[in-house]
Amino acid sequence: MDTQQYFSKTYQESRERFRGLLPQVKELWPDAALHTESIGNEEDLTIDFIYADARVSNDQVMFMTTGEHGIEGYAGAAVVKMFVENHSHAVDADYTGLCLVHSINPWGMKHFRRVTGNNVDLNRNYIYKTEHVPEDLNTNYRDASRLFQPNGSLKEIPREKTALYEYLTKGMAEQGYKAVKTAKGMGQYEFEKGVYYGGKEEERSASIMKSWQRKMLRNYSRVIHMDWHTALGPTNEVTMVISDHEERDVDTLRNDYHMENVEKFSPSKVKGDSTNHFYELQQHEFPDRRLLSALFEFGTFGTDREAELREFTTIILENELYWEGAEREEDRRWILQELRNMFYPVEQEWREAVLTEAEKVIVSVMKHENMLKDASAVSSIRKA
């Protein structure tokens, strides 16, 4: 399989490829248009949308988003390109609209970081009611802030890694493994240079995406939202991660979408998640609409304890490198490569798995949600 036609090397290349999909989309949705939103003033950074109403009746919409965690946008953009080229022709465009989004966090994507230029984890920045999130809500994070905060320039990676592993292992033993995971998962709104920072105010990207969420719910009776991410879950497999606001249980979701890996999370334990915001918006303002909104994660490191320690270490060291730097060039390069290994691996096996796993879940979702005009029209990238 030629993965190079899907995976880009730079943000600019990825954006141009995305914009180049418009003519193909217009073959099925003639009124489709490209919309761009500028992010920041210093660089040419945009969130790009290809949007089209259904041709006859806006019964439902396929809404795909990518790049909420910057560097993860490369895999997401590859999936969107694969969908347009291999599967969009099978969609019943008379009754199904389309909204494709390239790079919600363009700064992070361009600079190969997860966060925005303000160090904000966008997926902890979507707050439906801000008064419900006190600045110091994450007490587990505060207790372990020494672990998660930058603490001087990096001097020698092998020694730094060993110390960090020991500190993490000790923290997991003393505070409990669950407490450390909770500190990571919830997000925090107190330490501006720390990891998993949700921000003190709404990021422009989040504001833009909130308006598009509202637009989807206002315009369509049913919204199917697939948000593409990387890193978490079994290596070379896709995992659906979905809010407890979704009424179906895990077994039903597995059965409905023919997926082996499905996880649900509690909104009380994960603040500011974009998909959870989508559900809250639907329930409070559009109760007559039907919504499926889920993250789809392509796993890299795996799911065992060693993989989680490696993940923690990578995130913490990369954040410290960004704020404090490294004394040795080889250490700087190692950290940046490890971040790529976690969120955008170069291995052909992983990139092929992204495309084949995404294809299976997209086709399954389209079938279950009755988006196909003819099931026999579905092609396969494996045949392309």
N, C-alpha and C positions, 0 to 999 in steps of 0.2 A: 504493500500500500504506500502510495506517495503522500506522506504526511506534510511535506513542505508546502503543498498548495493550500493547506489549512492553517498551519501554525506560523506565526510571524516572528521576526527577530526584534522589531521595535514597535513602539506605540504608533508612530506615524504610518508604518507599513500596514499595521493591523487596521487602522482607521481608514486608510485608502481602500483596502480590500473590502471593508464593510460598506463603505459608500458605493463601491462598485457593484454591490448586489442589487441596487435599486432597479436597474433595467430588467433583471430577472423577476423581481417581485412585481413589477408593473405589467408583466405578461399575464399575470393572474389577477392582480388588483390594479387596474389601469389608473386609478386615482391615487395610488401610493405616492408618498412624498418623503423627502429627507428633511428632518428638522434638526437643528443644532443649537446647543446651549453652551455658551462660553463659561469656562471655569477659571477664575483668576485673571490677572492682568499682565503678568510678566512673561508668560509662555503661551504658545498656541495650543491651548487645551480645550477640548470640547466633549460634552456628552452628545452622542449622535443617535437619532431615532429614525427608523424607517417605519412609517405608520400608514395604515390603510383601513378604512371602514369596509365591512362586508359589502358585496355588490348589491344585494337585495334587501337583507334585513340583518341588523346587528344582534343576532342571537347570542353569539359568543365571540371570544377573542383569544388568540394565542399570544401571550405576553412573555417574551424572553428577555432577561436582563443579565448583564455580564459586568465584571470588573469592579464590583463593590469593594473588594479587597484588591485594589490596583493590580499587582503582579498576577493575580489569579485570572485576570481578564483575558490573557492570551489563550488559555484553554477554552474559556467561554466563547471568545470570538471564533475560534476554530469550529466549535459545535454549531454556532449560528450559521456559519458559512456552509457547513455540511448539510444542515437542515434546509436552507434555501435551495441549494443545488440538487439535493437528492430526494427531498420529501415535501417541499412546499407545493409541488404540482398535485399532490394527492389530497390536499386540503379542499374542503368544500367552501370555496371563496364566496359563494352566494350568501352564505349564512355565518361565515367565520371571518372576523377581522384579524389583523396582524399588527403587532407592535414589537419591533426588535430594537434592543438598546445596546449600544457599544460603549463600554467603559464609563460606568457611573463615577469612578474615581480615576480620571485621566492622569492626574499628577502622580498618583501611586503607580499606575501602569507604566508611565513613561520612565519613572525613576526606579522601577523594580522594587517597590516597597508595598506593603499591605495598606498602610495608612495614608491619609491625606497630607498635604503640605503643612497642616496644623497639628500633625501627629494624632489625628482622630481616626479611630476605628469606626468607619461609617456604619457598620452593622451594630453599633451601640449608640447611634445618634438619631434614630427614628423614634422620637418620643411622642406618643399621642397626647398625653397631658403632662406637661413638664413639672407641674407641682407634685406629681406622684413619684418623682425621683430626687430624693435628697442627695446633696453632694457627697455625703459620707455614708451612703447606703451600703457599700461593700466593705464590711468590717473584716472579712477574711483577707481581703486584699491589703487593707491598712495594716493588719497584723503581720503580713508577710511583705510589707512594702520594701524592706531592705533587699529582698530577693528580686522584686520586679522593677526597681528603680536603677537608672544609670549610676555607676559608682566609680568614676574615674576612667582614664584611657586604658584600653586593653593592652596588656604587656606581653603575655605569652599564652597562646590559645590552649595548648595541652594542659597547662596548669590551671587556667581559668575554667576550662571545661570540667576538670576533676573537682575543683572547688565547688562549682555550680551544681554538679551532680550530687556531691556530698550534702550540700545545703538543701537541695530539693528533696533528697531522700530523707534527710533529717526532718525537714518540714513536714513531709508526708507522714512520717512516723509520729511526730509530736502533735501536729494539728489534726492529723487524720488525712488520708488520701482524698476523701470527699471534700474537705474544707479547702484544700489547695485547688482542686478542680473547680469548686464553686467560685473561688477568687478569680480564676481565669475566665470562666464562662459568663459570669454576670456582667462584666465590664465595670469600669470605675470612672468617677467624675470629679476626682479630687486631685490627682497627681498628673500635671500636664505633660511631663516628660516620661511618664511611666507607660508600660505596655497596656493594651486593652482600654485605652482612654476614650471615653465617649464624648468628650467635649463639654464646654460650659455653655455653648449656644449651638443653634442648628447650623450645620454646614450647608453651603449653597447646593451641593449635590443632593443632600437629603431633602431640601426644600423643593427642588425641581422634581425629584422622584415622587415625593408625596403628592404633588399636583398631578402627575401622570397616573398614580394609583387612583386618585379621585376621578380622573377623566375616564379611566377604564371602567370603573364601577358605574359612573354616570351614563356611559354610552352603551353598555352591554348588560344583558341579563345574566350572563355567565362569563367569568374571567378565569382563565387557566394560566397561572403564572409559574414559570420555571426559571429559577435564579441559579446560575451556574457558578460553582466554587471548586477549589482544589484543596488537597492536603488530608482532610479527615476521612477516616473509614479504612476498610481493608485495601491493601495495595492493589492497584490496577482494577478496582471495582468502583461502581457508583453507589452512593448511599443517599436516600431521600431523608432529609431532616425537616420536620414539620411541627408547627405549634400545636399545643394542646387545644387551641381554639378549633382545630379541625375535629369534627365530631366522630369520624371513623377511627376505630382503634388500629393498632399496628398490624394485626393479622389481616384485617379487612383491606387496609391499604396495600399490603403485600400481595394479596389475592387480586385486588382490582387492577393493579398496575404491573403484575408479574415481576415484582422486585424482591430480591432476597434480603437486601439491607434497607431497613426503614427504622428511623428513630424519631421519637416525639420529645419535645422539650417543654418545660413549664415556663410561661411568661414571667412568673414570679422569680425565676432563677436566671433569666437572660433578659436584661433590660436593653431597650433600644433596637431590637432586631427588626429589620425591614419587613419581613414576611409577617411577623406578629403585628406590626403596625397596620399592615394591609387588612388583617382579620379584624382588628379593633375598629378600623375605619368602616369596614363593611357592616359590622354588627351594630355600630352606633348610628351611622348615617345612611346606609343602604341595605337595610335588613331584608329587602325583597330580592337582593341579588345573590347569586351563588358564586362562591369563590374557592378555588384551590390555589394555594400559594405555598411553595416549598423550595428549599435549597436542595440542590443536587451536587454532592461533593464527590470528586474523583480522588481516591486515596493514594497516598504516596508512601509515607513511612510505615504505615500499618497501625495496629490497634493494641499491641501489647504494652506492658509497662515501660520497656526499654524505648519503644517508639515514642511514647508520651514524654519521657524524659528528654529524648532528642528534640522533640518539638518545642518543649518549654525552653530548652537551652538555646536553640536556634533563634527563637523570638526574642529572648532576653539579650543575647549577645549582639544581635543585629541592631536592636534599639540602643544598646550602649555604644556600639560603633558609630551610629548616626550622631549621637549627642557628644560623645567624648573622643572618638577616633581610636586608632590603634597605633602603637609604637612601631610595629613591624608591618611591612607591606604584605608579606606572605600571610599574616594573620587576617588582614583586611580582606584579601582575596578569598581566603578559606571561608570566612563568615558569609560573604556575598554568594559564594558558590553553594554553600549549605542551604541558604535561603532559596536559591534556585532549585536545589534538589527537593526541597519541601513543597514548593508551590508551582514550579514550572520546569520539571525535569526534561533533559534533552534525550533521554533514552527512547529509541524507536518503539520498544515494547509498550512503554507507558502511553505514548502518544497514540499508538494504534488502539490501545485499550480505551482511551478517552473517546475516540470516535465510535468504536463499535459498541461500547457500553451506552454512550449517549444515544446512539441510533436506536438501540433496543428500547430504552425507556421513552424516547420521544414517540416512537411508533405505538408503543403500548398505551401511552397517555392519549394520543390522538384517537386510537380505537375506542378506548373506554369512554372518552368524552364525546364520541360521535362527531368527530371533526372531518372524517374522511368521506369524500364523495364516492370512492370505490376502493375497497380494501386491497383489491388486486393491483391497484396502481402504485402501491408502495414499492420503491426500488431499494437497493442496498448498496452502500459504499463498497461492500466486499465484491460486488459485481462490476463496479464502475472501473 
